Amino acid sequence: MSFESALTNPIFQTIAQCAKKMDVECYVIGGFVRDFFLNRNTGQDIDIVAVGSGIELAKSVAKALPNAPKISIFKTYGTAMIRVGGVDIEFVGARKESYTKESRNPVVSEGTLEDDQNRRDFTVNALAISLNPSNYGTLLDPFNGLEDLDEKRLKTPLDPNLTYSDDPLRMLRAIRFATQLGFTIDSDSFQAIKSNHGRIDIISKERIVVELHKILESPKPSVGFQLLEQSGLLEKILPELTALKGIDDVEGQRHKDNFYHTLEVVDNISKHTDNVWLRWTALLHDIGKAPTKKFNQKVGWTFHGHELKGSQMVFHLFKRLKMPLNDKMKYVQKLVFMSSRPIALTGKNITDAAVRRLVFDAGDYIEDLMILCEADITTKNPKKFKKYHNNFKIVRQKMAEVEEKDRIRNFQPPVTGEEIMQTFRLKPCREIGQIKEYIKDAILDGDIPNEHQAAFELMLKKGAELGLNPIP
């Protein structure tokens, strides 16, 4: 059956013509073909397999295109890439692969199209459409991948134990695709993931994080994290999360399962933000609860200081996974640390001072913090659910009033350290910091307005208390 309707992009005709001149068979394969049949966007990446040299075909195609696009060549892998009209086109020679136990990097040799389809991770990614004159547009589907697409099923072309043992990253890819596409993993395939989950140790942390990001960026990330947990992979990758699993019962007092609560929070927040780092915050916001959990006969289960502990754990987790230890990590740390602050303001008597401090401490992250706290409401009691959300609406309203009146977010005290030094003829010293902190607290507590004159007068008062005399 012909599927020329998948080949409307003029680039396919160019590739076909170049391959014909070189007397090389070529096919479009993988995600582009899969997504065509799923009616998903197929425009970003195109994989071309040539029965011959993919690099030489790429060079020929680049020469045939207007303005000859730059070619990126990766000789180690026998691949080349060109970018045309915002689309990345990767060329690879058809190949066989053999693996060792210590590495996911295969020993590669030239092969046929069949060899190349055999080495693919899933049947739905082994679908190929011919770009050859004799059967242009014909689908080659040796593993019934089209049927698996219809059934929304992920299967491996070959024995799944071999597929996952050879390249353990495929286990994460299976779970990622299941999460992104709403597919189920074939039972034999999932059993093979469970049997081979320990092999994930040979995969670089950077590659693991790429897959975690894609799971988190999915519409419903909990699907992926439950599969990670059921397969044993989560314990290997994010033990901080599996430590939250389970419910303890002492003297009839129980606490909620913080693992499944966390997954609910991640799904909730994913409805309101595409910011993957805010989704990371939702995933990690309760990780401090496992090491701080205690039972008190008077009050039951407690998790005192879990926010601080959790924020400290974020650093170690990012470092272990080789994630960026920059402003992204600090953002996640800060929101985890502050994750309970707005909840403390949802009582009847919310003071302006408490709201000012919240807005000041959160700074530019205040909106994300509120989104996190609202996502953290997972109660199944309709009355409580409505009550908690209404309480946060009150906090938001109070924040808007305080911000409009006092301009608190990211404010700097109206009196600078330089002005304090000039007024009291000081060199850098501890007293300058004390005066600045005193003025800041007075503004946040509402004792004085956020204005220079009021702050200057308070500076003179505090200076006198410290035994400082202003220059006449």
N, C-alpha and C positions, 0 to 999 in steps of 0.2 A: 504494500500500500504506500502511495506517495504522500509525503507531508511537506510539499514545496511551500505551503502557506507558512511554515515556520521560518522560511528562508527569505523573507521580504527585504532584509537589510542588504543593500547592494554589495557589502563587503563579501558576502558568500559567493557571488558570481566572480569577483576578483580572485578570491582564493581558489575557486574551482578552475579558473582559466590558468592561473600560475601552476597549479598542480598538474594540469593536463600537459602544459609545456615541458614540465620536468618529468613527465611519465611516472607520477607518484599518486598512489591512492590516498584520499584524505576524507575525513569525516568530522562533523561537529558532534560532540559527545558530552555527557555529564550534565551539570546543573542547568545549562541553557535548554537542553532537550527536555529534561524533567520538568522545568518550570513552564515550558510551552504547553505541555499536556495538563499541567495544573492551573493554567490560565493565570500564572503569576508573572510579575515583571521579569522579562528575559533580557533586558537591555544592558546590564552592567558588565557582565563577564561572559566571554565565549571561549570554550576550549576546543581546539582543533587537534586531532590526532592524525599524523601522517605515517603511512607505512613506508618509512624511509627517514630522511633527516627533517625533523621539525624545524631546526634552526635554518637550514637552507631554504625551506619553504617560506619561512618568515621573512628572510632577506628578499626573496623574489617578490613577495606580496608588498613589502615596504617600497621597493623600487617602482612597482606598478601603480602606487597610489600617488595622488597629487601631494606635493610638498614633502614627499618621502619621510614619513614619521620615524622617529628615533627607535632603534631596536635595543631592547634589554636582553642580553644573552646570558644564560646560566649553563655553562658548559658541563658542570658537575652533574646536572640533572638532565642535560640534553634538551633544554627548553629555551624558548625565546618568547618575548612579549612585545607587542606594539599597541599603541593607544590610538584609536580612530574614533573621532566624534564622541569622545567621552566614554567609549567602550574599551575595556582591556581585552585583547585577544591573545591568548596563550597558545603557542604551537609546541607540540611534543611529538617525538617519534614513537611509534608503537613499540612496546617493550615487554619483556619478561622481567620478573623480579624474584630474587631469592634473599632471604633474611637470615641473620644470626640472632641468637637469644639476647645479645647484649645491646642491640641497636635497632631502631625503627628505620634506619637508612639502609635501603636494599642495595644489593649488587644488581646492576642493571645490564641487560643485553637486548639486542634488537629482537623484535618479535612481530607477530602478525596482529591484525585487528582483534582476532579472537584472544590472543595472549593478553592484549591490552584490556579487553573487557573482563577477562578473568581476574585481573589484578585490582579491579575497582572495588570500592568499599561496599556498595549496596547495589542491588539489581536495578533500582530506579535511577542510579547514577551511571549504569552501564549502557543505557540507551544511546544509540548512535544514529545519525541521519547522514546518508551518503551525499558527498559533493562531487561524485564522479559522473562523467557524461552518460555512462551506460545505465545508471540507475539513480540519477539525481533526485534527491528528496525521499528516497526509500528508507524506511526505518529498519534497523538491524537490532533485534531484541532477543538474544539467545537465552536469556534467563527469565523470560516472562515478566520483565520489569513493568510493562504496561498494565498487566493484571495486578501486580503489587501496588501500582499507583491507584488503580480503581478501588482496591481493597484498603488503601491507606496503610500499607504494611511495609516494614523495613526488614529485608532479608539480605544476607550476603550471597554473592554469586557462588562462592565455594564454601567449604566447611567453615562455619563461623569460628570454631576454636582456632583454626589455622589463620583465618583473617584477622582476628583480634590479637592473637599471640604475636603474629608477624608485625603488626603496627597497632599497638595499644591505643593510639590516639583515636582510632576508629570507634572505640567504645564510647568516648565522649562525643564523637560526631553522631553516633547513633542516637544518643540521648538528646543532643542538640536538635537534630532533624525532627525527632519525635515531638519535641517541644515546639519548634517553629512551625511545623507543618500540620500538627494535630494527628500524627501517625501513631500506630502502635508498633512496638518492636516484636517481631516474630518470637514465639516462646523459646524455640531452640536457640535463637540468636541471643535472647536475653539471658538464658541459662549459661551460655558461653561467656557472656560479659561477667556474670557472677563468678564463674570458674577462673577467669583470667584477670580479675580486677587488680591483683597484685602486680601485674605487668606494667601498670601505669607509672611505676617508679622510674622506668627508663625514659619517660617523656619529659621534656624540658618544662620548667614551671611557666615559661613564657607562652608555650603552645597551649598548656592547660588553661591559663588565664584567658586566652583568646576565646576558647570554647565557653568558659564560664560567662564571659561578657555576652556572648551571643545567646546563651540561655537566659540571662538576666534581661536582655533586650527583647525577649519574646513577649507576646501578649499576656501569657499566663506562666510566669517562671516556675511556679510551684510544681508544675508537671515534671520539669526537668530535675528539680532538686529532690522530689520524691523518688524518681528513678535512680538518681545518683545514690540516694540513701539505701534503696532496696538492693542495689547491685553491689554495695560494699565500697564503691568508689568515693563516696563522700567522706567516709571515715579516713581514707587515705589522703584526701585533698583538703578538706575543711573539718578537722575533728572538733573544732570549736562549736560547730553546728550540731553534730551528732551528740555532743555532750549535753545538749539541751533536751534530748529525747527522753520520754518517759514521765510517769507521774508517781511521786512518792506519797505514801499514806501513813501518817503517824497519828495514833490516837483519834482516828476518824477524820483527821484534817488533811486535805489534799491540796495540791496546787495544779494549775493547768499545765498541759504539755507545751513547753515553751518552743519546741521545735516546730510543731504544727501551727502554733500561734504565729511564729516568725514567718512561715510560708504564707499564711493568710495576709499578714502585713505587707509582704512583698507583692502579692497579687493586688491588694488594695491600692498600694502606691503606684503600681504600674498602670492603673486606670487614669492617673492624673499627671504623670510625668514620663518623659522619654530620657531624662537625665540618668544615665547608667550609674553615676556615682551616688545619686540619691537613692537609687534602687539598692546599691551596695550597702548604704547606710541602713536601709530597712532590713536587709539580710543580716546585718551584724549588730543591730541595735540592742539585742538582749544577750550577746555572747558572754557578758560579765555575770550573768545570773548563775551559771553552773558553778563557778568557783566561789561565789559568795552565798550560796544557798545554805540556810541554817533553819533549824526548827526550834522555836521558843514556845514553851507550854502555855504562856499567857496570850501570845499574839499569833501563834501558828508559824507558818513558813515566812521567812524574811529573805530579802536579797539586798541588804544594806550596802550601799556603795557600788552597786553593779554598774552604774553608768561610768564612774571613774575607772573601775577595773576593765570594763569593756573598751573604753577609749585607749587604755594602755595596750590591750590585746590587739587592737587594730594595727598598731605599729608593727608588732611582732608577726602578725599574719601577713601584712603587706610585704615585709622583709623576706619572710620565708617563701612567698610565692613570686618574689622578684617583681612585685608591682611597684609603681612609682612612689618614691618616698618624698613627694613634693606637695604642692598645694592641694592635689586631689586627696592624698592621704590625710592631710590636716583637716580638710573639709569633712571627710567621713569621721575622723576622730572627734571633731568639735560637735557635730550633730549627735553622735552616739553619747558623748558626755552630757549634752544638754537635753537629751531626749525626754526626760521627765519634767523639765522645768515648767513648760506651759501647763502641764496637768496640775501642778501645785497652785496655779492661779485660777482654777475653775470653781473655787468656793464662792460664797455669796458676797463676801467683802473683799473685792479686788482693789488694792491700793494703787494709786498712780505710781508711787515709788517702786513697787514690785514690777509693774509693767515697764517702767523706764529702764530698770536694770535688765530685764529680759531683752528688750529691744537693743539696748547698748551692747550687752554681752554677745548676742547673736549677730548683730551688725547686718551685713548683706545677706546672711543666711537665714534671716527670720522667717521669710515666706516658706523656704524649704523645710525649716523646723516645724512650722505649723502643719504643712502637708504630711510630714512624717507622723506627727502626733495624731492627726485625724485618721490616718491609715492604721494607726495602732489600736483603734477601737474595733474589736472583733467579737464583742458580746453578741450572743444570739437572742438576748432579751430585747424586744422592740422598744420597750419603755426606756430601758437604760441606754440603748443605742441612740435614741432621740435626745435624751437628756444630755449625754456626753457631747454630742455634736452641737447642741444648743449652747452648752457651756463654752465650747471653743469659739462659737460665733460671738459670744460676749467678750471673750479675750481679744478677738480680732478687732471688734469695735473699739474697745478700750485702747488697743495699740494704735489704731488710726487716730484717735483723739489726742493721745499723748504725743505721737509723732508730729502731728500738725501743729500742736501748740509749742512743743519744746525742742523740736529738731534734734532728737537724741541719737538717731542711728549714725554710728561712726563719728560722733561729734568729738572734737578736741576741746579741752577746757579753754575758755575765752582768754585766759591769761597764760602765756607761754613761759617755758622755762627761762628763755632769754630775758623776758620782761621781769621775772622774779629776780634774776641775777643783777640786772641793772638797778632795780628799785632798792635792793638791799646791799648793793656793791659786793656781790658774792662770786666766788669761783665755784666750779662744779662741786656739789656736796650733797649729802643726804637730805638736808633740809628742803632743798628745791623739790625733790620728789615727794616729800611729806606734804608740802603746801599744795602741789598739783593734785595729789590724791585727795586731800581734804576738800578742795574746790569741786573736784569731780563727784565725790560722794554727796556733797551738799546739793549739787544740781540734780543728781539722780534721785535723791531723797525728797526733792521738791522744796528744800529750805530756801533756795535762791533761784531766780530764773536763769536760763542759759544766755546770759548777757554779760558784756565786758565790765560795765560799771559795777554791777553787783559782785562779780567775781573778783574785781580789783579790790573792793572794800573788804571782802572776806580774806583776801591774800594779806592785807595789812593787819587784820585782826589775828590771823594765824601766825604771821611773822612776829608779832608782839609776844604771843604766847611762847614762841621759841627763842625769845630774847634777841630778835633781830630789829634793827632800827633802819627805817627808810632814809635815803639820802634827802636832805632838806631841799 
